[in-house]
Amino acid sequence: MKIAVVDDSKFTRMVIKQILCNLPNSDFCWEAENGQVALEKNSRDPADLIISDLEMPVLDGLELLKMVIGGESETKCLLISAFHKSNQPKIIDALEAGAVGFIEKGFLGKGFDINSLKKEIDRYINFLTQDNILKKEIKFIDPKNNLKKSDIRTKADFISIIGSAGSLGPMEKILARTNKIEVPIIVGIHIPFGVEKILINRFKAVIDEMTKSLSFGGPLQSGKVVLLRGGCNAKLSRSREKIDIEYESLISEKSFTPNLDNFLLSAHLIDLVSDVIVLSGLCNDGRQGVKEHYRRGGSVYVQSPETSIARTMPLAIINEGSYSVVSDPESIGELLQEKYLTAL
């Protein structure tokens, strides 16, 4: 995989170049001190992946990402940034625009551990390599004629939306088309720890104007939409008739949190069935949980790989055969709205 490094810090570029030269799946191709120089170099020698700082002079990482994603190349972007309140909205914008991930720049502070940074970068490269080599043929299905009548008539206990890289935009399209559904919707997206308040407030624009106030005593929620916290392990629990979400401490060894398999399987343990929407994402997290809900009668809607920033997660479900519909996010939202407005 051809990888470029963009950062206004010469030291940071040197460190990441050193890491890339010692990783088996990486082939360093060029470096740049800002996004404008990177665009010029990428037009001459397109990289498979650009590892870029978020905050830079002339042209920052977010604008670079948008121009690269909107261009003719298939280059993907992994962002590195200091994590503080002032740039959290920009991090969310970058993830929504199609960044494959985010690494906190705290790794590069005084006394940083180069092995930790190497581990983070290596994980992303390995998942992206897997994403690029998945070649298994997919049978695409007409979503209008795919659901069984029993599926259309029967509501699940709740709806889960899962994904990681590139899933925020598709998720908002689905939420905008399901604002009349009364069944709870739980969103499990791989996101950095600490950005939930900004992200949940953004949901309000695509749900309705009567959104409830945020509640941080239990699940994070906006109306009937619940967002799982990033950086934690989440599971559903039952106390008599009350269903709640419990959070365990941070899982430092996990690149992607919340753990989607753990969450989906926890619903099975308390006898709940979910309809699951699988969006763009890296890794196979969620595959076992989706399979279990599908086996127990839940419908599984998968974002079509050609509309996904990262195809690994949708392809894992399709290749497993545990799906009801493969379609674009807009059609999935419309099918859910139709199903739950007419279901018994």
N, C-alpha and C positions, 0 to 999 in steps of 0.2 A: 504494500500500500504506500503510495507516494504521499508524503506528509510535509506541509509547510508550517513555519512558525512565524507569528506576527505579534510583536510586542515592542513598545517604545523603550523598554529596558533591555540594554545589551546583555546584562547579567542573566535576566530571565531567559532570553533567547539562547544563551550559551548553555544554561542548565538543561533546557528542554531538548536542545540538539544533542547534548551528551546522552540524555536518556534514550532518545530515538535511535542513536547509533548502536545501542546495546539491546534493542528489542528485535526479535526475529521477524516480525511481520511488518516492520516499518522501513521505509526508504526515504530518508530526508532529501528534499529536492531544493528548497530555497527558504530564505527568511526575509522579513520586511519590518521596518520600524513603525509603520502605520497602515491603516486600511487602504489608503490611496495607492501607495506603492505596492501593496499586496494585490490589488485589483489588476494593476498593470502587469505584474509578474504572472498572475494566474491566467491572464488572457494569452500569454505566450507559452506558458508551461503549466497547464491545469493540474492541480493537486487533487488527490482523492479526499484528503482531509486537511483542513486548516485549523491549527490550534492557535487561538487568538485571545489576546487580552481584550477585556470589554472596554476599559477606559483608555483612550489614546488620543493624541492631538491629530489634527487634519481630518481624519476619518476614523471614527471609533469602531469597535467590534460589532455593535448592533447594526450600524449602517453597512459595514462590510458584509455581514451575514445576509442582510436583506438583498443586497446587490448580487451576491454570489448565488443565493437561492433563486432569485428572479432571472438569472442569466442563463446562458446556453450550456454551461458546464454542469456536471453532476457532482461538483465539489460539495462536501459537507463541512460543517463547522462545529468545533468543540471549543467552548469558551472558558477562560480562566479569569477570575476576578476576585478582588477583595470583597468580603461579604459584610456589608453594613447597610443600615436602613436607607441611606440616600440612593443606593443603586439597586435595591430590591425590585422596584418597578421595572428597571431596565432589564434585569435578569428574567423577569416574567415575560417581558416583551420579546426577548431573545428566544426563550423556550417556545413561545407561541409562534414566532416567525419561522421556527424550524431548526434551531440549534439541536445537535444530537445529545448535548449534555453540558454540564457545568461543573468545574472544579474550583474549589475555594483557593484563593491565592495566599491564604494563610500558610500554606505549605512552603511558601517562598520567603517567609519572614526570617528574622534572625534565628539562627540555629535550626533551620528547617531540616526535615528528614528527607533526603533525596529518594530514599527507597519507598517512602509512602507516596510521593508524587509519581514515581515510576510505576508503582502498582496501580494507581488510579488511571494513568494514561494507558497502560497496557491493557486494562480491562476494557476500556472503550475501543481500543484498536482491535482487540480480539472479537468483540461483539460486532463491530462494523465489518470486519473481514468475513465473519459468518453471514452477515446480512448480504454481502456482495456475492457469495458463492452459492447461496440457496437457489437451486435451479429446478427443483421439482415442479412438474407441470400442475397447474391448478385448474380445476373445473369451475368456471364462474357460473353462478346461478341467477336466474331471473328472480329478483326479490319479490315481485308481485305475485308469483305463483309458487312460492317455495314453502311457506309455513303450512303445517298441517292444521286442519280445522280445529282439532283439540287444543293446539297451541294458541290459536286466535281467540278461542272462547275462555281460556283459563289464564287468570292473572297469576304471576309469581308473587311471593311475599314482598320482594323488593327488586329494584334494578341496580346492577353494578356496572359502572363504567371504569374500565381499566386501560392503562397504557403508559408510555414513557415518552421517548423522544418524538417530538412533533405531534403530540396528541392534544395539546391545549386548544388549538384552533378547531379541529374536528369536534372536540368535546363541547365547545361553545355553540357550534352549529346544531348539535343534537339537543342541547339544553334549550335552545331557542325554539325548537319545534316540539318540545314536550312539556311546555309550561302549564298545560291543562291536566296532566297526569297527576293523580292523587297518591299513587303508591310511592313510598320513599325511594329516592335515588341516592346511592352512595358512590362517591367518586374516589377511586384509588389510582392516583397518578404518581409516578416516580418524580418527586420534587425535592429540592434542597430543604433542609430543616430551617424553619423560621420565616417562610414566605407565605404562610397560609392566610394571614389576615388580608394581604394585598390581593391574593388570588380569589378568595371567597367574596371580597367586595366587588371584584370584576364580574362574578357570576350574576350579580343583581341586575346588570344591564341586559342579560339574556333570559331572565326568568319572569319577573313582573315587578310592578311598582310597589306592591304590598309585601315585600320581603320582610321576614321577621328580623329582629335585631340579632346580632351575633351572640352565640352562647358558647362560652369556653369552659363551662362546668363539666361538660361531657363531650359529645361529638361537636365538631365545628359544623355549623349549619347555616344555610341561607334559605329560608322557607323550608321546603321539603327536601332540599339537596344537602347532603352531608359530605364534607371533604375530609378524607383521612389525612392525618398530619404526616408531613415528611420527616424522615430521620427516625421514625419510631416503628415498632412492630404493633400492629393493630389487630384486634379480634373482636367478634361479636360475642356478647354474653347475655344470658337470660337469668333474671331474678324474678320468680313467679311469672307475672305476665309482662314484665318490663324488659325491653330489649335495649341494650346500651353498647357502646364501643369502649373497650378497655385498651389502654396503651402501655406497652412495656418500655423499658429504658432504651436509649439509642443503641443501634447495632453498628458498632464502629467498623466491623469487618465486611459489611454489606455495602456495595456500591449503589444499589437501588432500593430505596425505601419509600413508602411502606412495602413490606413483603406481601405481594398480591396472593400468592398461593396460601400463605398462612391465614389471610383474611377470609378468602373464599371458603376454605375448608372449615374455618371456625363456624360459619353459618350452617354448614352441613351437620356439625356436631350438636347444634341446638335445634335441628330439624326445620331449618328454613331453606327455601328454594329461591334462587335468584335467576332472573333473566340477565344475561351478561352481554355487554357491548365491549368488544376488544378493538382498541384503536392502535394507531401507529406506535411502535415501541421496539426497543432493543431487548435482547435476552429472551429467555423462555419463561420468565416469572409469570405465574397465573395459569400455566398449561394444565397442571394437575387439578387445580380448583375448578377451572372451566369444565374440564372433562367430567368431574363429579356432578356439577349442577346440570349439565347436559344429560347425563345418565339418569338423573332423577326427574327429568321433565322440564327443566328450564330451557328457554330458547336462547340461542347464542348468535349474536349479530356481529360480524367481523368486517372491519374496514378493509376494502379491497386494497391489495398490496400496491397497485399502480397509483393509488392516491395517498400512500403512506410515505412519510419522511424516512421512517425505519420500518423495514418489512419483517424483521425477525419474529416479533410477537404475533402478528396476524398469520404469518406462514406456519408457525408452530401449531396454531389451533387448526388451520386448514389441513395441514398434513396429518394431524391426529384424527381428522374426520369429525370432530366434536363441534359442529356448527350448523346453524339453520339457514343463515343468510350471509352472503358476501356482497357488500355493496358500498357505495359512497356514504359519507356521514349524513348528508341531507336526506337521502332515501331511508337510511336507518331511523332517523328521527321521525320521519313521516309514518313509517311502518309502526313504530312504537306508539305514536299518538293515535293512529287508527286502531291498533290492537286494544289499548287500554281504555279508549272511549267506547268500544263496542263489546269488550270482554265481560263475561259474567262474573 
